[in-house]
């Protein structure tokens, strides 16, 4: 430990490339000074019998509130001493440091230990002229046809119809109520919008919808199996009554010049077709560049042996699992949960390593992101998400995500740099 007359001193031990242990000591004079400040605050607020507020003797207040004052002094000194030590040692924790072995004794320096996880220092091997197989980008006429058909389906309108029953593909508004045939308990009556014939509907529902006309009702029974994915229905037998309220028929526009104009930005179907082709080429070129970038990064990573902060790996793996399971809620079972954890951990380590490598390359090559580039990226993101720009900017600022946009742009610049310097074959 450094000389005792220092206000704050520390001994830093490197336990591994990503772990540091710090023994921090706050000098006696600094502790005494902080004690007096906290005591002053208690004296000014203390209400003790026989004394006016703020007039109680300091030694009496100190004795009566000793534990509270002690805790306040510790809570004040720990973050201050820790912050100064981290800055002095040029350490940037990846998560909140863990404080332990707090030792506070009257008349002695205040001591405590801190465990810190940090990004490991490392040197890059050669990252230029890396050989990578070039991805060929092709867009066939059939790809354009599929994309145009998707656009056509998205342009469909749903027109109210009368004088006929429900057909497959109709959107129907109906009143839906049911009863448990075992308990005789009635279920709440609901108004629901249903796409007739959709494969996710129960087979019995689809069968009873077809041909039904407005104001007509039908009853049917469904016996749900014990392993039904909706637990509240599993193993139950329910009688349903549906009453049709209205029918809307799907009307898909024809692929004409007029339709292309309605979409905006195109005068003819031919120009729309060309625009769709260019969009598809752009998307596939982007995917090809990402694949080549991943291959280059994998080559670079194979040259290194990084010990990553365990807490960071666990946090990233947890986020991956959350995103995977929210996208497909039926994929997690007792049998595959461990395999999922392992898959997430491998992916997390890869993501973190790639991020470290790219940031290092960006720093060594002096790559930077301008404010203009950030603003343009935000505009693109707003358009992609179909959100008004002002609303999207407000959301980014409120959630503190602007720096994330900048960081992602910097990583993309680093990948572009690697691709420019790569040897394609």
C-alpha positions in Angstrom: 0.0 0.0 0.0 1.3 3.5 -0.8 2.3 6.1 1.8 -0.1 6.6 4.6 -0.4 10.4 4.1 -2.2 10.0 0.8 -5.9 10.7 1.0 -6.8 7.7 -1.1 -4.4 4.9 -2.0 -4.8 1.5 -3.6 -3.1 -1.8 -4.4 -4.3 -3.3 -7.6 -3.7 -7.0 -8.3 -4.3 -8.5 -11.7 -6.0 -11.9 -11.1 -6.4 -12.6 -14.9 -6.6 -10.6 -18.1 -10.2 -9.6 -17.3 -10.2 -9.5 -13.5 -8.7 -7.0 -11.1 -8.7 -6.9 -7.3 -8.2 -3.6 -5.6 -7.4 -3.0 -1.9 -8.4 0.6 -1.3 -7.4 2.7 1.7 -8.8 6.1 2.7 -6.5 8.0 5.0 -7.4 8.9 8.6 -7.6 12.6 7.9 -9.9 12.1 5.0 -12.2 9.8 7.0 -12.2 12.3 9.9 -13.1 15.1 7.6 -16.0 13.2 6.0 -17.2 12.1 9.5 -17.4 15.8 10.6 -19.4 16.7 7.5 -21.9 14.0 8.1 -22.0 14.7 11.8 -22.7 18.4 11.0 -25.7 17.3 9.0 -27.1 15.2 11.8 -26.5 18.0 14.4 -28.4 20.5 12.2 -31.4 18.1 11.9 -31.4 16.4 15.3 -34.5 16.8 17.6 -33.5 15.7 21.1 -35.4 16.3 24.3 -34.1 19.4 26.2 -32.4 20.9 23.1 -33.6 23.2 20.4 -33.2 21.8 16.8 -29.6 22.1 15.8 -28.4 23.0 19.3 -27.7 19.5 20.7 -24.1 18.8 21.7 -22.0 17.2 18.9 -20.7 14.4 21.1 -24.2 13.4 22.2 -25.5 13.4 18.6 -22.4 11.4 17.6 -23.1 8.7 20.2 -26.8 8.5 19.6 -26.6 8.3 15.8 -23.2 6.5 15.6 -24.3 3.6 13.4 -26.3 5.9 11.0 -23.4 8.3 10.7 -20.9 5.5 10.2 -23.1 4.0 7.4 -23.5 7.4 5.7 -19.7 8.0 5.8 -19.1 4.6 4.2 -21.7 5.2 1.6 -20.0 8.5 0.8 -16.4 7.4 0.8 -16.7 4.1 -1.1 -18.0 5.5 -4.5 -15.6 8.5 -4.2 -12.6 6.4 -3.4 -13.5 3.8 -6.0 -14.1 6.4 -8.7 -10.7 8.0 -8.1 -9.0 4.7 -8.1 -10.6 3.5 -11.3 -9.7 6.8 -13.0 -6.1 6.7 -11.7 -5.6 3.1 -12.8 -7.4 3.7 -16.2 -9.8 0.9 -15.5 -13.3 0.8 -17.2 -15.4 -1.9 -15.5 -17.8 -3.8 -17.7 -20.3 -4.2 -14.9 -20.7 -2.6 -11.4 -17.7 -3.5 -9.3 -18.3 -5.8 -6.2 -17.3 -4.3 -2.9 -16.3 -6.6 0.0 -14.3 -6.7 3.3 -15.3 -3.2 4.4 -13.2 -2.3 7.5 -14.2 0.9 9.4 -12.6 1.5 12.8 -12.4 4.8 14.7 -9.0 6.5 14.4 -7.8 4.2 11.6 -7.8 4.4 7.8 -10.9 3.1 6.1 -10.2 0.0 4.0 -12.3 -2.1 1.6 -11.7 -4.5 -1.3 -13.2 -4.3 -4.8 -13.5 -7.0 -7.5 -13.6 -5.5 -11.0 -14.1 -7.1 -14.4 -12.6 -5.3 -17.3 -12.1 -5.8 -21.0 -8.8 -7.6 -21.6 -5.9 -5.8 -23.2 -4.7 -7.5 -26.5 -2.7 -6.9 -29.6 -4.1 -7.6 -33.0 -2.3 -9.8 -35.4 -2.4 -8.9 -39.1 -6.0 -8.0 -40.2 -5.3 -6.8 -43.7 -5.1 -8.9 -46.9 -7.1 -11.7 -45.4 -8.4 -14.1 -48.0 -12.2 -14.5 -48.1 -14.4 -16.1 -50.7 -16.5 -13.6 -52.6 -20.3 -14.2 -52.4 -22.1 -14.0 -55.7 -25.3 -11.9 -55.5 -28.1 -13.0 -57.9 -31.7 -11.9 -58.2 -33.8 -14.1 -60.5 -37.0 -13.0 -62.1 -38.9 -15.5 -59.9 -37.5 -13.6 -56.8 -38.9 -10.3 -58.2 -42.2 -12.0 -58.9 -42.5 -13.2 -55.3 -41.6 -9.8 -53.9 -44.2 -8.1 -56.2 -46.8 -10.6 -55.1 -46.1 -9.9 -51.4 -46.5 -6.2 -52.2 -49.8 -6.9 -53.9 -51.1 -8.9 -51.0 -50.1 -6.1 -48.6 -52.0 -3.7 -50.8 -55.2 -5.7 -50.4 -58.4 -4.0 -49.1 -61.1 -5.6 -47.0 -64.5 -4.7 -48.4 -67.7 -5.3 -46.4 -70.0 -7.8 -48.1 -73.6 -8.9 -47.7 -75.8 -11.5 -49.2 -73.5 -14.5 -48.8 -71.9 -16.6 -46.2 -68.3 -16.8 -45.0 -65.7 -18.0 -47.5 -62.1 -18.9 -46.9 -59.9 -15.8 -46.6 -62.7 -13.5 -45.3 -62.2 -11.4 -42.2 -65.1 -11.9 -39.9 -66.2 -10.1 -36.8 -68.1 -12.4 -34.4 -69.4 -12.7 -30.9 -67.8 -15.6 -29.2 -68.8 -17.3 -25.9 -68.3 -20.7 -24.4 -69.1 -23.0 -21.5 -67.0 -25.7 -19.7 -69.1 -28.9 -20.1 -67.5 -30.4 -17.0 -67.8 -27.5 -14.5 -70.8 -25.8 -16.3 -68.9 -22.6 -15.8 -69.5 -19.9 -18.6 -66.6 -18.1 -20.2 -66.7 -14.4 -20.8 -68.4 -13.2 -24.0 -66.0 -11.6 -26.4 -66.0 -9.9 -29.8 -63.2 -11.2 -31.9 -61.9 -10.6 -35.5 -61.0 -13.9 -37.2 -59.4 -14.8 -40.6 -61.6 -17.6 -41.8 -59.7 -20.7 -42.8 -56.4 -19.7 -41.2 -54.4 -22.8 -40.3 -53.8 -21.5 -36.7 -57.6 -21.6 -36.1 -59.1 -24.7 -34.5 -60.4 -27.0 -37.2 -63.9 -27.0 -35.7 -64.0 -23.2 -35.7 -63.1 -23.0 -39.4 -65.7 -25.7 -40.3 -68.4 -23.8 -38.5 -67.5 -20.4 -39.9 -67.8 -21.4 -43.5 -71.2 -20.5 -44.9 -72.3 -18.6 -41.8 -74.2 -15.3 -42.6 -74.5 -12.2 -40.5 -76.7 -12.6 -37.4 -76.6 -16.4 -37.7 -75.3 -18.5 -34.8 -73.8 -21.9 -34.5 -72.8 -24.1 -31.6 -70.0 -26.7 -31.5 -67.9 -28.6 -29.0 -64.1 -28.8 -28.8 -62.3 -31.3 -26.6 -58.7 -30.1 -26.1 -55.9 -32.7 -25.5 -53.9 -32.7 -22.3 -50.8 -31.5 -24.1 -52.5 -28.5 -25.7 -50.1 -25.5 -25.8 -52.6 -23.2 -24.1 -52.5 -24.6 -20.5 -55.8 -22.9 -19.6 -57.5 -25.1 -22.3 -55.5 -28.3 -21.9 -57.7 -31.3 -21.1 -61.0 -29.3 -21.1 -64.2 -29.9 -23.2 -65.8 -26.6 -24.1 -69.1 -25.8 -25.9 -68.9 -22.7 -28.0 -71.5 -20.4 -29.5 -70.5 -18.0 -32.3 -72.7 -15.3 -33.7 -71.5 -13.6 -36.9 -71.7 -9.8 -36.9 -70.0 -8.9 -40.3 -67.9 -10.1 -43.2 -65.1 -8.4 -45.0 -63.9 -9.8 -48.3 -60.2 -9.5 -49.3 -59.8 -7.6 -52.6 -56.3 -7.8 -54.1 -55.4 -5.2 -56.7 -54.2 -6.3 -60.2 -50.6 -5.7 -61.1 -51.0 -2.6 -63.4 -49.3 0.7 -64.0 -52.1 2.3 -61.9 -51.3 0.1 -59.0 -47.6 0.9 -59.3 -48.5 4.7 -59.2 -50.6 4.1 -56.1 -47.6 2.7 -54.3 -45.8 6.0 -54.8 -42.6 6.8 -56.6 -43.2 4.7 -59.7 -44.9 5.7 -63.0 -45.2 2.2 -64.5 -45.3 -1.5 -63.4 -42.0 -1.9 -65.2 -40.3 0.8 -63.1 -41.7 -0.7 -59.9 -40.3 -4.1 -61.0 -36.9 -2.6 -61.5 -37.1 -0.8 -58.2 -38.0 -4.1 -56.4 -35.1 -5.8 -58.2 -32.6 -3.1 -57.0 -34.0 -3.4 -53.4 -33.5 -7.1 -53.5 -30.0 -6.8 -54.8 -29.2 -4.3 -52.1 -30.5 -6.6 -49.4 -28.6 -9.5 -50.7 -25.4 -7.5 -51.2 -25.7 -6.4 -47.6 -26.1 -10.0 -46.5 -23.2 -11.1 -48.6 -21.0 -8.4 -47.1 -22.0 -9.5 -43.6 -21.1 -13.1 -44.3 -17.7 -12.1 -45.7 -17.2 -9.8 -42.7 -18.0 -12.7 -40.3 -15.5 -14.9 -42.1 -12.8 -12.3 -41.9 -13.5 -11.8 -38.2 -13.4 -15.5 -37.5 -10.0 -15.7 -39.2 -8.8 -12.8 -37.0 -10.3 -14.4 -33.8 -8.5 -17.7 -34.5 -5.2 -15.9 -34.1 -6.1 -14.7 -30.6 -6.9 -16.2 -27.2 -9.0 -13.7 -25.3 -10.3 -14.3 -21.8 -13.7 -12.5 -21.8 -15.3 -11.0 -18.7 -17.6 -13.8 -17.4 -20.4 -11.5 -16.3 -20.5 -9.9 -19.8 -20.7 -13.3 -21.4 -23.5 -14.3 -19.1 -25.4 -11.1 -19.7 -25.1 -11.3 -23.5 -26.1 -15.0 -23.5 -29.1 -14.1 -21.4 -30.2 -11.5 -23.8 -29.8 -13.9 -26.7 -31.9 -16.5 -25.0 -34.6 -14.0 -24.2 -34.8 -12.9 -27.9 -34.8 -16.4 -29.2 -37.5 -17.6 -26.8 -39.7 -14.6 -27.3 -39.6 -15.1 -31.1 -40.5 -18.8 -30.7 -42.1 -19.4 -27.3 -42.6 -23.2 -28.0 -38.9 -24.0 -28.5 -37.8 -24.2 -24.9 -38.2 -27.5 -23.1 -36.5 -29.3 -20.2 -34.7 -31.4 -22.8 -33.2 -28.6 -24.8 -32.7 -25.8 -22.3 -29.1 -26.8 -21.6 -28.3 -27.0 -25.3 -29.9 -23.6 -25.7 -27.7 -22.1 -22.9 -24.6 -23.6 -24.5 -25.6 -22.3 -28.0 -26.2 -18.8 -26.5 -22.9 -18.8 -24.6 -20.9 -19.7 -27.8 -22.8 -17.0 -29.8 -22.2 -14.4 -26.9 -18.5 -15.1 -26.8 -18.3 -14.6 -30.6 -20.3 -11.4 -30.5 -18.2 -9.9 -27.7 -14.9 -10.9 -29.4 -16.0 -9.5 -32.7 -17.0 -6.2 -31.0 -13.7 -5.9 -29.3 -11.7 -6.6 -32.5 -13.7 -4.2 -34.5 -13.4 -1.4 -31.9 -9.6 -2.0 -31.8 -9.3 -1.8 -35.6 -11.4 1.4 -35.6 -9.1 2.9 -33.0 -5.9 1.9 -34.8 -7.1 3.1 -38.2 -8.6 6.3 -36.9 -12.1 5.5 -38.0 -14.8 7.9 -36.8 -18.5 8.5 -37.2 -19.7 12.1 -37.9 -22.9 13.7 -36.6 -24.2 13.9 -40.2 -23.8 10.1 -40.5 -25.6 9.5 -37.3 -28.5 11.8 -38.4 -28.8 10.0 -41.7 -28.8 6.6 -40.0 -31.6 7.7 -37.7 -33.6 8.9 -40.7 -33.1 5.5 -42.4 -34.1 3.6 -39.2 -37.3 5.8 -38.8 -38.3 5.1 -42.4 -37.6 1.4 -42.0 -39.8 1.2 -38.9 -42.4 3.4 -40.4 -42.2 5.8 -37.5 -42.3 9.6 -37.8 -38.8 11.0 -37.6 -39.5 13.4 -34.6 -41.2 10.6 -32.7 -38.3 8.2 -33.4 -35.7 10.7 -32.3 -37.6 11.4 -29.1 -37.7 7.7 -28.4 -34.0 7.3 -29.0 -33.1 10.2 -26.7 -35.5 9.0 -24.0 -34.1 5.5 -24.0 -30.5 6.7 -24.3 -30.0 4.8 -27.5 -28.3 7.5 -29.6 -24.8 6.2 -28.6 -25.8 2.7 -29.6 -26.5 4.1 -33.1 -23.1 5.7 -33.2 -21.4 2.5 -31.9 -23.1 0.3 -34.5 -22.1 2.7 -37.3 -18.5 2.6 -36.1 -18.5 -1.2 -36.2 -20.0 -1.2 -39.7 -17.2 1.1 -40.8 -14.6 -1.2 -39.4 -16.2 -4.2 -41.2 -16.2 -2.1 -44.5 -12.5 -1.3 -43.9 -11.7 -5.0 -43.5 -13.6 -5.9 -46.7 -11.7 -3.1 -48.6 -8.4 -4.6 -47.5 -9.4 -8.2 -48.0 -8.2 -10.4 -50.8 -11.4 -11.8 -52.5 -11.1 -15.1 -54.4 
